[in-house]
Amino acid sequence: MKKIISLILVITFIFTLIPAVSANTPADINIMATEREQIWAVVEKLIYEYSPAGQYILESSFERTKGTTSTRIYNSKTDTFTIETLRDLITLWDMTGTGDVFTLLDTTVHEEYHRIQFYGQYYGHLVDNDIVRVDYMSSGLDLIKTEEATGNLPENLRTQRWRTYASQGAATSSNTRGVYGLLNELSAYYYGNKAIFDCYEILISYLEKNGYSEELGDLVLNYINSLYNNMQAFYEFTFWTIHYMLYLQENYPALYSSVMDNKNYRTVFKYFYDNFEKSANDMPKKIENILESLANNGFNISADSASINFRIASGRSKGVVIDSFIREINILKTELNKEKYVKMLVELLDRDITQTQITSEPTAEPAPVTESELIITQPEIIEFIIIDEPEPEIILEPEPAAEPQTARPASATVLINGENAAFDAYNIAGNNYFKLRDLAFVLSGTEKQFNVGWDRENNAIALTSGEAYGIVGGEMEPSTTAGNRTAAPTTSGIYLDGELADFTAYLIGGNNYFKLRDIMEAFDVYVGWDGESNTITLDTSMGYKS
């Protein structure tokens, strides 16, 4: 267990001013670049001209890492190189090559902020133009892991990032270093979100200058997805922080007092809470303005509490799913408005209780846009859904298996194009079942890639061949539940390229697991089996053989 040593914190000022923002015309930057080198250049330009905090973070990180060796992962392939320019830091985080400049900008600033946080026995946080030192190893008290407070949260409070950051056995600092680690993640999400917030006017200007294109619509939906994703992160890390402090207050009063007496910790938490809260409150209006701009510049847009969609040239619709964000944000807001959470937040922020009420419903309902085709009724790594809309059709569901089955953890080694991959897989009645999104994730970027979409209204899963997979988070994560599990037949309709498909699928722990050979046959991927070594081989350069 890590030790913390004292409550006295020293503020260290680094007299490096954050540079001023450029006055260049936003529409002059080609945010629709598609070549990887062009994308890196655009992200670098956005950082230097529109994200002063992002510039400070990357330049500080570059000073620390210049001349060091790093490993870059791209489409499951790795290569090692020496960091020689600031742009090399950007290339580190382009792991999918999707051509999305805003997601890469968000990720780069977020991850590089982590790199400049650690100073040995204390963390350094960028607050305005200064680095504020927060000691976490100075009191002689054992700092409990976050999992002790949050590892047994009820199922409905285990939101998107819980498994990665706050569950039993999570390896991130948000777990191992308690509230100090939670603050690290809250602040990193803040700066990643701030970087794309700083580019909001660029997006609007580009829309007004260039008008409709399907590719631009995809980029805008990715941008909106990132805003919702970061907004949810704000409420998650705030909730875990307050829950952790309540747990300390009840079970570890001396440790609770040490954190509450930690002036710099509370100063930094207040800075990021106040600024991130403002961004979260501003987000619905920004999304409303983006949707209005889309509608005024040639996009046929519709939005509701489940998704935001635009009609493409073929007459079909393309969209981004937002219902899980809104649902989980509402759950967290409801908890945070309970009296004990409000009182604890007041204590941490040293604020009057009347200033701390959290809006119980997200303001996610943009006002209708007049004289346009925008129809609005009510407005996690993005789900694109393709839905045929010109004529309504009856959605037929495949016949599910009659009874739930016992799913036993699969023990086989899996090689994908010669590379070892660790899957959360099960054996059901002698067949191997893999998580659908894991398979889409590992095949993305290959000639056999496919995307996974979700049509909530029709309870349908849409598989689209040839499309890069849209990451929603949680892919390739191991199960936290050991032993056999109950597998219930999936009740969703399953569509492959718009046609009803006959797949055998089961729901295990909230995720859909598909028979491996069904999916590999559908996307023509070779499957090999070596009984002696208990190894499954998948090869995208070869076709499927029955």
Backbone torsions as a table, in degrees:
resi	resn	phi	psi	omega
1	MET	NA	131.3	178.3
2	LYS	-66.0	150.7	178.5
3	LYS	-105.8	146.1	168.8
4	ILE	-113.3	147.9	-174.2
5	ILE	-113.8	-43.8	-171.5
6	SER	-149.6	174.8	-176.7
7	LEU	-106.0	-6.9	-175.5
8	ILE	-87.8	120.6	-177.4
9	LEU	-116.3	145.0	-178.0
10	VAL	-113.4	133.0	176.6
11	ILE	-87.5	121.9	178.3
12	THR	-105.5	121.1	-179.3
13	PHE	-95.2	124.7	172.6
14	ILE	-104.2	116.1	-169.7
15	PHE	-84.8	58.6	174.7
16	THR	-115.5	111.1	-177.8
17	LEU	-75.3	141.4	175.0
18	ILE	-71.6	130.9	-174.3
19	PRO	-64.5	156.8	-178.9
20	ALA	-75.5	155.8	-179.6
21	VAL	-78.2	142.1	179.4
22	SER	-69.2	155.3	179.1
23	ALA	-104.2	15.7	179.1
24	ASN	-62.5	158.3	179.6
25	THR	-72.0	125.1	-175.9
26	PRO	-56.2	-40.4	-174.6
27	ALA	-68.8	-9.5	180.0
28	ASP	-72.6	-17.4	-179.2
29	ILE	-89.9	127.9	-177.8
30	ASN	-83.4	88.2	-178.7
31	ILE	-73.5	-5.6	179.4
32	MET	-99.1	18.5	176.8
33	ALA	-55.9	143.9	-176.5
34	THR	-118.2	-28.8	177.6
35	GLU	-73.4	141.9	-173.7
36	ARG	-58.4	-45.5	-179.2
37	GLU	-62.8	-36.3	177.9
38	GLN	-67.3	-40.1	179.3
39	ILE	-62.1	-44.8	178.3
40	TRP	-59.2	-41.8	-179.3
41	ALA	-65.3	-39.6	179.6
42	VAL	-65.2	-44.7	179.7
43	VAL	-61.3	-42.3	178.5
44	GLU	-62.0	-41.3	179.6
45	LYS	-66.5	-40.7	177.6
46	LEU	-61.3	-41.8	179.7
47	ILE	-63.4	-45.9	-175.3
48	TYR	-73.3	-30.7	-173.6
49	GLU	-102.2	-20.2	-174.0
50	TYR	-132.8	-7.4	-178.1
51	SER	-128.1	81.7	-177.3
52	PRO	-59.9	-38.6	177.6
53	ALA	-67.0	-40.6	177.2
54	GLY	-61.0	-39.1	178.2
55	GLN	-63.2	-45.2	179.3
56	TYR	-60.4	-44.0	-177.9
57	ILE	-63.0	-48.1	-177.3
58	LEU	-68.4	-39.2	179.1
59	GLU	-66.2	-38.5	177.6
60	SER	-65.3	-41.4	178.9
61	SER	-66.3	-39.2	-179.3
62	PHE	-63.5	-38.5	177.7
63	GLU	-61.4	-32.7	179.9
64	ARG	-79.0	-31.5	-168.9
65	THR	-108.6	-8.4	-176.7
66	LYS	-53.9	127.2	179.0
67	GLY	87.6	-5.1	179.2
68	THR	-88.2	165.3	-178.9
69	THR	-100.2	134.6	178.6
70	SER	-131.0	158.5	177.1
71	THR	-110.3	128.5	-179.5
72	ARG	-108.0	138.2	178.5
73	ILE	-112.9	128.2	178.4
74	TYR	-142.3	118.6	-179.0
75	ASN	51.3	47.4	177.0
76	SER	70.1	5.0	176.3
77	LYS	-105.6	147.7	-179.4
78	THR	-119.8	147.8	169.5
79	ASP	-144.6	149.2	-177.1
80	THR	-106.6	136.5	-178.9
81	PHE	-150.3	166.1	179.2
82	THR	-97.4	132.6	178.6
83	ILE	-75.1	111.9	-177.3
84	GLU	-116.8	-22.9	179.2
85	THR	-134.6	162.9	177.6
86	LEU	-61.4	-33.2	-179.7
87	ARG	-63.4	-26.7	177.3
88	ASP	-59.2	-32.5	177.8
89	LEU	-66.0	-34.8	178.6
90	ILE	-68.2	-42.0	-177.6
91	THR	-64.6	-25.6	179.4
92	LEU	-56.6	-33.8	-171.0
93	TRP	-102.6	4.8	174.9
94	ASP	-89.1	78.0	-170.8
95	MET	-91.3	-12.3	-178.6
96	THR	-121.2	-18.4	178.9
97	GLY	63.5	38.1	-175.2
98	THR	-79.2	-12.1	-177.5
99	GLY	81.8	15.5	-178.4
100	ASP	-98.2	100.3	-174.2
101	VAL	-66.7	-34.4	-175.9
102	PHE	-73.7	-39.6	176.1
103	THR	-63.5	-42.1	178.1
104	LEU	-64.9	-38.6	176.7
105	LEU	-62.3	-48.9	178.9
106	ASP	-57.2	-50.9	-177.0
107	THR	-64.0	-43.5	-177.9
108	THR	-61.1	-49.4	-178.3
109	VAL	-65.1	-42.9	178.4
110	HIS	-56.7	-53.8	-173.9
111	GLU	-71.0	-37.2	179.5
112	GLU	-72.2	-25.4	173.3
113	TYR	-63.8	-38.4	175.1
114	HIS	-57.4	-38.2	-176.0
115	ARG	-65.4	-30.3	-177.6
116	ILE	-94.7	-0.9	-177.4
117	GLN	-76.3	-34.8	-165.8
118	PHE	-88.8	125.4	179.0
119	TYR	-127.0	39.9	179.2
120	GLY	84.4	-101.3	-176.5
121	GLN	-95.0	8.9	174.2
122	TYR	-150.0	163.7	175.0
123	TYR	-103.7	147.5	174.0
124	GLY	-113.2	122.9	-178.4
125	HIS	-113.6	134.8	178.4
126	LEU	-77.8	113.0	178.9
127	VAL	-124.0	110.6	-170.9
128	ASP	55.7	-118.6	-176.4
129	ASN	-101.9	10.9	-172.4
130	ASP	-124.9	158.4	170.6
131	ILE	-98.7	122.7	178.7
132	VAL	-102.7	126.9	-177.7
133	ARG	-84.4	130.6	177.0
134	VAL	-125.0	107.1	177.5
135	ASP	-75.5	141.8	176.9
136	TYR	-130.0	4.0	-178.4
137	MET	-131.1	55.5	-171.1
138	SER	-137.0	7.3	-175.4
139	SER	-109.2	-13.5	-175.0
140	GLY	83.0	2.2	178.2
141	LEU	-99.8	145.4	176.4
142	ASP	-73.1	124.9	177.4
143	LEU	-84.6	114.9	-176.8
144	ILE	-73.7	151.8	177.0
145	LYS	-71.9	152.5	177.9
146	THR	-59.2	-35.6	-176.4
147	GLU	-58.2	-27.6	179.3
148	GLU	-64.2	-32.6	179.6
149	ALA	-90.0	-34.4	-170.6
150	THR	-114.3	-7.4	-174.5
151	GLY	-65.0	-23.9	-178.7
152	ASN	-112.9	29.4	175.9
153	LEU	-59.1	147.8	176.6
154	PRO	-60.8	157.1	-172.6
155	GLU	-54.0	-38.9	-175.9
156	ASN	-70.5	-16.4	178.2
157	LEU	-99.9	4.4	176.2
158	ARG	-88.8	78.9	-173.3
159	THR	-79.0	-174.4	-167.9
160	GLN	-46.4	-47.0	-173.3
161	ARG	-96.7	0.9	-175.0
162	TRP	-55.7	-46.9	-176.0
163	ARG	-61.2	-40.1	-176.6
164	THR	-75.5	-36.5	-168.0
165	TYR	-113.8	-20.7	-170.5
166	ALA	-139.9	10.1	-178.7
167	SER	-94.8	172.6	177.9
168	GLN	-60.7	125.7	176.4
169	GLY	85.8	0.3	177.9
170	ALA	-59.2	133.0	-172.2
171	ALA	-92.1	-1.3	-176.9
172	THR	-78.3	159.0	179.5
173	SER	-63.4	-23.8	177.6
174	SER	-61.5	-24.0	174.7
175	ASN	-94.8	-50.6	-171.0
176	THR	-71.1	-22.9	-177.7
177	ARG	-120.2	26.9	170.4
178	GLY	53.8	-138.3	-175.2
179	VAL	-63.1	-27.1	179.6
180	TYR	-69.7	-39.1	175.4
181	GLY	-70.8	-36.8	175.6
182	LEU	-61.6	-38.2	177.2
183	LEU	-65.0	-36.5	177.4
184	ASN	-57.4	-45.2	-178.7
185	GLU	-72.7	-41.3	178.0
186	LEU	-56.1	-45.4	-177.3
187	SER	-69.8	-36.7	178.9
188	ALA	-66.6	-42.3	176.4
189	TYR	-63.9	-35.5	178.9
190	TYR	-61.5	-48.9	-175.9
191	TYR	-70.9	-34.9	173.9
192	GLY	-61.7	-44.5	178.7
193	ASN	-65.9	-39.8	179.7
194	LYS	-61.2	-38.0	-179.6
195	ALA	-60.2	-43.0	179.6
196	ILE	-79.9	-28.2	172.5
197	PHE	-60.7	-39.9	-179.9
198	ASP	-61.9	-20.8	-177.8
199	CYS	-99.6	9.9	-177.7
200	TYR	-57.2	-46.4	-178.3
201	GLU	-65.3	-31.0	177.7
202	ILE	-63.7	-43.7	-179.8
203	LEU	-62.5	-47.1	179.8
204	ILE	-61.9	-44.4	-179.3
205	SER	-62.7	-40.8	-179.1
206	TYR	-66.3	-40.4	177.1
207	LEU	-59.1	-46.0	-176.8
208	GLU	-67.7	-31.6	-177.9
209	LYS	-80.6	-36.4	-169.5
210	ASN	-107.8	-22.9	177.6
211	GLY	69.2	-160.7	-169.2
212	TYR	-67.0	136.2	158.6
213	SER	-157.8	148.5	-179.0
214	GLU	-61.4	-38.3	-178.4
215	GLU	-66.3	-39.0	177.8
216	LEU	-67.0	-37.8	175.8
217	GLY	-59.8	-41.8	177.1
218	ASP	-60.4	-44.2	-178.8
219	LEU	-62.1	-42.8	-179.4
220	VAL	-64.5	-41.4	178.8
221	LEU	-64.6	-37.9	174.9
222	ASN	-61.8	-40.1	179.0
223	TYR	-62.3	-46.7	178.6
224	ILE	-63.2	-41.7	177.7
225	ASN	-57.9	-42.7	179.3
226	SER	-63.1	-40.1	178.8
227	LEU	-62.2	-47.1	178.3
228	TYR	-62.7	-41.9	-179.3
229	ASN	-60.0	-45.5	-179.7
230	ASN	-70.6	-35.8	177.3
231	MET	-62.1	-42.3	177.8
232	GLN	-62.9	-40.0	178.9
233	ALA	-58.8	-39.6	178.6
234	PHE	-57.4	-48.0	-178.0
235	TYR	-71.4	-34.0	179.0
236	GLU	-64.3	-52.5	-176.0
237	PHE	-70.3	-30.3	173.2
238	THR	-65.1	-47.0	-179.3
239	PHE	-61.1	-47.4	-179.0
240	TRP	-62.7	-36.8	178.4
241	THR	-62.9	-48.7	-178.0
242	ILE	-67.7	-39.8	178.4
243	HIS	-62.2	-41.7	178.3
244	TYR	-61.6	-44.6	-178.8
245	MET	-66.0	-38.2	176.2
246	LEU	-63.7	-38.4	178.5
247	TYR	-65.2	-42.9	176.7
248	LEU	-61.6	-44.5	-177.4
249	GLN	-57.6	-38.1	-177.5
250	GLU	-83.6	-35.1	-170.5
251	ASN	-112.8	-23.3	-177.1
252	TYR	-136.7	69.6	-173.2
253	PRO	-58.8	-35.5	179.9
254	ALA	-67.2	-41.8	178.3
255	LEU	-68.2	-38.0	175.9
256	TYR	-59.3	-45.7	179.7
257	SER	-63.1	-37.2	-178.6
258	SER	-64.4	-38.6	178.4
259	VAL	-70.6	-42.8	-178.9
260	MET	-66.3	-27.2	177.4
261	ASP	-84.4	-4.1	-176.4
262	ASN	-82.5	88.7	-170.5
263	LYS	-59.5	-43.4	-177.5
264	ASN	-68.7	-36.8	176.7
265	TYR	-59.1	-47.4	-177.1
266	ARG	-68.4	-34.2	176.7
267	THR	-63.3	-45.0	-178.6
268	VAL	-69.9	-42.4	178.8
269	PHE	-59.7	-44.0	179.7
270	LYS	-61.1	-41.3	-179.6
271	TYR	-59.8	-49.7	-176.3
272	PHE	-74.6	-35.4	177.3
273	TYR	-62.9	-49.5	-176.7
274	ASP	-61.8	-44.2	-176.7
275	ASN	-73.8	-38.3	178.7
276	PHE	-69.9	-37.6	177.2
277	GLU	-61.0	-41.4	178.0
278	LYS	-62.5	-42.8	178.1
279	SER	-62.1	-42.9	179.5
280	ALA	-62.1	-39.2	179.4
281	ASN	-72.2	-30.0	179.4
282	ASP	-79.7	-21.1	-171.7
283	MET	-59.6	-46.9	-178.6
284	PRO	-57.4	-38.7	178.9
285	LYS	-67.1	-39.0	178.1
286	LYS	-63.3	-43.0	178.9
287	ILE	-64.2	-40.1	176.5
288	GLU	-58.4	-44.0	-179.7
289	ASN	-66.6	-37.6	178.2
290	ILE	-64.0	-45.5	179.6
291	LEU	-63.7	-37.8	177.4
292	GLU	-65.1	-40.9	178.6
293	SER	-65.3	-40.0	175.7
294	LEU	-58.4	-48.8	-177.6
295	ALA	-63.0	-34.5	-178.5
296	ASN	-81.6	-5.3	-176.8
297	ASN	-127.5	39.0	167.7
298	GLY	96.5	2.7	-179.6
299	PHE	-96.9	134.6	173.9
300	ASN	-93.0	101.0	-168.8
301	ILE	-109.5	142.3	166.8
302	SER	-138.0	147.8	-178.3
303	ALA	-147.1	144.0	173.0
304	ASP	-147.0	-167.0	-175.0
305	SER	-72.3	-9.5	-178.7
306	ALA	-102.4	-36.2	-174.1
307	SER	-159.5	165.3	172.9
308	ILE	-121.5	127.1	-172.0
309	ASN	-131.8	153.2	168.4
310	PHE	-136.0	146.2	-177.1
311	ARG	-82.6	133.3	179.8
312	ILE	-100.0	177.0	-169.4
313	ALA	-59.6	-31.8	-177.7
314	SER	-72.3	-7.8	-176.5
315	GLY	95.4	-6.1	177.0
316	ARG	-89.5	172.0	-177.0
317	SER	-116.0	148.6	177.6
318	LYS	-125.7	141.3	-175.1
319	GLY	-158.9	175.4	177.5
320	VAL	-122.2	134.8	-178.2
321	VAL	-84.3	128.3	-178.8
322	ILE	-124.1	-1.8	-172.0
323	ASP	-64.4	-35.2	-179.0
324	SER	-67.8	-36.4	176.4
325	PHE	-61.1	-51.9	-175.9
326	ILE	-63.1	-42.0	-179.3
327	ARG	-61.8	-47.0	-176.4
328	GLU	-73.6	-33.9	174.8
329	ILE	-61.8	-43.2	178.9
330	ASN	-63.2	-40.3	178.2
331	ILE	-60.3	-45.9	-178.6
332	LEU	-67.9	-38.7	177.7
333	LYS	-63.1	-40.7	178.9
334	THR	-60.4	-44.2	178.3
335	GLU	-63.6	-45.8	-175.9
336	LEU	-66.9	-19.1	177.4
337	ASN	-87.3	-3.1	175.1
338	LYS	-70.1	148.5	-169.8
339	GLU	-54.0	-43.6	-175.5
340	LYS	-66.3	-35.2	178.9
341	TYR	-72.3	-41.6	178.6
342	VAL	-60.7	-44.6	-179.5
343	LYS	-62.9	-41.2	-179.8
344	MET	-67.5	-40.6	178.2
345	LEU	-63.0	-39.5	176.1
346	VAL	-58.6	-43.7	179.5
347	GLU	-62.1	-46.8	-177.8
348	LEU	-64.3	-39.5	-176.6
349	LEU	-86.7	-8.9	-176.2
350	ASP	53.1	52.8	-171.3
351	ARG	-127.7	154.4	175.1
352	ASP	-66.7	139.6	-174.3
353	ILE	-61.9	-28.1	-179.8
354	THR	-69.3	-15.0	-179.6
355	GLN	-92.6	1.2	-166.7
356	THR	-114.2	8.0	178.6
357	GLN	-68.3	131.4	179.7
358	ILE	-98.3	129.2	-179.8
359	THR	-55.2	126.4	-171.7
360	SER	-73.2	-23.9	177.9
361	GLU	-122.7	137.5	177.1
362	PRO	-69.3	138.8	178.6
363	THR	-79.6	71.6	-172.1
364	ALA	-106.3	20.5	-177.8
365	GLU	-114.0	94.0	179.5
366	PRO	-62.9	149.5	176.3
367	ALA	-70.7	145.9	178.5
368	PRO	-59.8	147.1	179.0
369	VAL	-99.7	124.9	-177.5
370	THR	-80.6	158.4	176.3
371	GLU	51.8	43.5	177.7
372	SER	-153.9	179.8	-179.9
373	GLU	-94.7	11.1	-178.7
374	LEU	-78.4	123.3	178.7
375	ILE	-121.5	114.1	-177.7
376	ILE	-126.1	129.2	177.8
377	THR	-110.0	-32.8	179.4
378	GLN	-177.9	112.3	174.2
379	PRO	-92.0	NA	NA
380	GLU	NA	NA	NA
381	ILE	NA	89.0	-42.9
382	ILE	-154.7	136.7	174.1
383	GLU	-113.0	117.6	173.5
384	PHE	-92.3	133.5	179.0
385	ILE	-118.6	136.5	176.8
386	ILE	-113.3	120.7	-174.6
387	ILE	-129.5	126.6	172.4
388	ASP	-71.1	125.0	-173.9
389	GLU	-121.0	-18.9	-172.7
390	PRO	-54.7	-38.7	178.3
391	GLU	-129.5	132.2	178.9
392	PRO	-64.2	145.3	178.1
393	GLU	-135.5	157.8	177.9
394	ILE	-84.5	127.5	179.1
395	ILE	-85.5	117.6	178.7
396	LEU	-97.3	133.9	179.5
397	GLU	-98.7	139.5	176.2
398	PRO	-66.8	154.9	178.6
399	GLU	-68.1	123.0	177.0
400	PRO	-77.1	164.1	172.4
401	ALA	-62.5	150.2	-171.1
402	ALA	-67.7	-38.7	-172.6
403	GLU	-130.3	153.4	171.4
404	PRO	-60.6	152.3	-177.8
405	GLN	-120.1	162.1	173.4
406	THR	-89.0	125.3	179.3
407	ALA	-104.1	121.8	-179.9
408	ARG	-105.9	135.3	-179.3
409	PRO	-53.7	130.7	179.8
410	ALA	-79.9	139.9	-175.4
411	SER	-108.1	-2.0	-174.4
412	ALA	-70.5	146.6	170.0
413	THR	-78.0	142.0	-179.5
414	VAL	-121.4	127.3	175.7
415	LEU	-114.1	129.1	177.4
416	ILE	-115.6	113.8	-175.6
417	ASN	50.2	38.8	176.8
418	GLY	88.3	-7.6	-178.5
419	GLU	-102.1	136.7	179.0
420	ASN	-70.6	135.9	178.3
421	ALA	-133.7	132.0	-177.8
422	ALA	-97.3	109.5	-178.2
423	PHE	-103.9	152.8	166.5
424	ASP	-91.1	95.1	-172.0
425	ALA	-128.6	159.3	-177.9
426	TYR	-134.6	154.4	173.1
427	ASN	-106.3	123.0	-179.7
428	ILE	-125.5	116.8	178.4
429	ALA	53.4	39.2	175.1
430	GLY	87.6	-0.2	179.0
431	ASN	-117.0	148.7	-180.0
432	ASN	-88.2	131.4	179.4
433	TYR	-120.0	131.0	-177.4
434	PHE	-120.0	151.1	177.2
435	LYS	-63.7	127.5	-174.2
436	LEU	-56.0	-45.7	-176.2
437	ARG	-70.0	-28.4	175.1
438	ASP	-64.5	-43.2	179.7
439	LEU	-65.1	-41.5	177.6
440	ALA	-63.7	-37.8	-178.4
441	PHE	-63.8	-47.6	-174.8
442	VAL	-74.9	-23.8	179.0
443	LEU	-88.8	-11.5	-178.5
444	SER	-62.5	134.3	-178.5
445	GLY	94.1	-10.1	175.9
446	THR	-97.0	172.5	179.2
447	GLU	-70.1	-9.4	179.9
448	LYS	-110.7	23.6	-175.9
449	GLN	-68.1	156.0	174.2
450	PHE	-151.2	155.6	-179.7
451	ASN	-107.3	157.2	178.9
452	VAL	-120.4	123.4	177.3
453	GLY	-120.2	163.1	-177.9
454	TRP	-132.1	119.4	176.1
455	ASP	-100.5	94.1	-173.2
456	ARG	-63.9	-40.9	-175.6
457	GLU	-60.9	-38.3	-177.6
458	ASN	-102.4	7.6	-179.8
459	ASN	50.8	53.3	-173.9
460	ALA	-130.4	140.7	173.3
461	ILE	-98.5	128.6	-179.0
462	ALA	-112.7	119.7	176.4
463	LEU	-104.2	128.2	-177.6
464	THR	-122.0	112.8	-177.6
465	SER	-73.3	146.4	176.6
466	GLY	85.3	-9.3	180.0
467	GLU	-94.5	141.2	174.0
468	ALA	-64.2	141.6	-178.4
469	TYR	-72.2	135.9	176.6
470	GLY	-92.0	111.7	-174.9
471	ILE	-69.0	134.1	178.4
472	VAL	-115.1	-8.0	-179.3
473	GLY	102.0	140.0	178.5
474	GLY	94.7	-4.8	179.3
475	GLU	-63.1	139.4	175.4
476	MET	64.4	14.6	176.8
477	GLU	-81.7	137.6	180.0
478	PRO	-70.2	154.5	177.3
479	SER	-70.8	142.9	176.2
480	THR	-92.7	-0.4	-179.8
481	THR	-109.1	119.1	-178.1
482	ALA	-87.4	158.4	173.1
483	GLY	83.5	-170.4	-178.0
484	ASN	-69.3	152.1	179.4
485	ARG	-136.8	161.7	177.4
486	THR	-88.4	130.1	179.4
487	ALA	-109.8	115.7	179.1
488	ALA	-95.9	139.4	178.6
489	PRO	-56.4	134.7	177.4
490	THR	-68.2	131.4	-178.7
491	THR	-96.6	-6.4	-178.0
492	SER	-73.5	146.6	168.6
493	GLY	-71.0	145.4	-177.6
494	ILE	-122.9	123.5	-176.1
495	TYR	-119.9	134.0	176.4
496	LEU	-114.1	113.6	-178.0
497	ASP	51.2	42.0	175.2
498	GLY	87.7	-7.3	-178.7
499	GLU	-107.4	139.7	177.4
500	LEU	-60.6	128.8	-176.2
501	ALA	-116.1	152.7	-178.4
502	ASP	-105.6	88.1	177.9
503	PHE	-111.5	149.1	171.1
504	THR	-93.4	121.5	-174.7
505	ALA	-143.0	149.2	179.8
506	TYR	-131.9	150.7	175.7
507	LEU	-100.0	119.4	179.5
508	ILE	-128.3	115.9	177.4
509	GLY	58.9	32.9	176.9
510	GLY	88.8	-1.4	179.8
511	ASN	-117.8	147.8	177.9
512	ASN	-87.7	126.3	177.5
513	TYR	-113.0	128.6	-176.6
514	PHE	-113.0	150.1	175.9
515	LYS	-61.6	126.6	-174.2
516	LEU	-55.2	-47.2	-176.1
517	ARG	-67.2	-29.8	176.0
518	ASP	-60.9	-48.1	-177.5
519	ILE	-68.8	-43.5	-179.1
520	MET	-65.2	-35.8	176.3
521	GLU	-67.3	-41.4	-178.5
522	ALA	-61.5	-34.9	-177.2
523	PHE	-110.0	15.4	171.5
524	ASP	57.1	52.0	177.5
525	VAL	-109.6	130.6	-179.8
526	TYR	-64.4	135.9	175.4
527	VAL	-121.9	122.6	176.8
528	GLY	-118.7	156.2	-178.6
529	TRP	-138.1	126.3	175.6
530	ASP	-113.9	103.4	-176.2
531	GLY	-66.3	-32.0	-178.2
532	GLU	-65.9	-42.5	-179.2
533	SER	-97.4	-0.4	-179.3
534	ASN	55.9	51.6	-173.4
535	THR	-125.3	131.6	172.6
536	ILE	-98.8	132.2	178.8
537	THR	-116.0	126.1	174.3
538	LEU	-113.5	130.8	-177.3
539	ASP	-135.2	112.9	-177.1
540	THR	-77.0	-11.0	178.9
541	SER	-83.2	-7.3	-179.1
542	MET	-122.2	158.4	-179.8
543	GLY	-87.5	165.2	179.7
544	TYR	-72.7	140.5	175.4
545	LYS	-126.3	127.0	-178.2
546	SER	-75.9	NA	NA
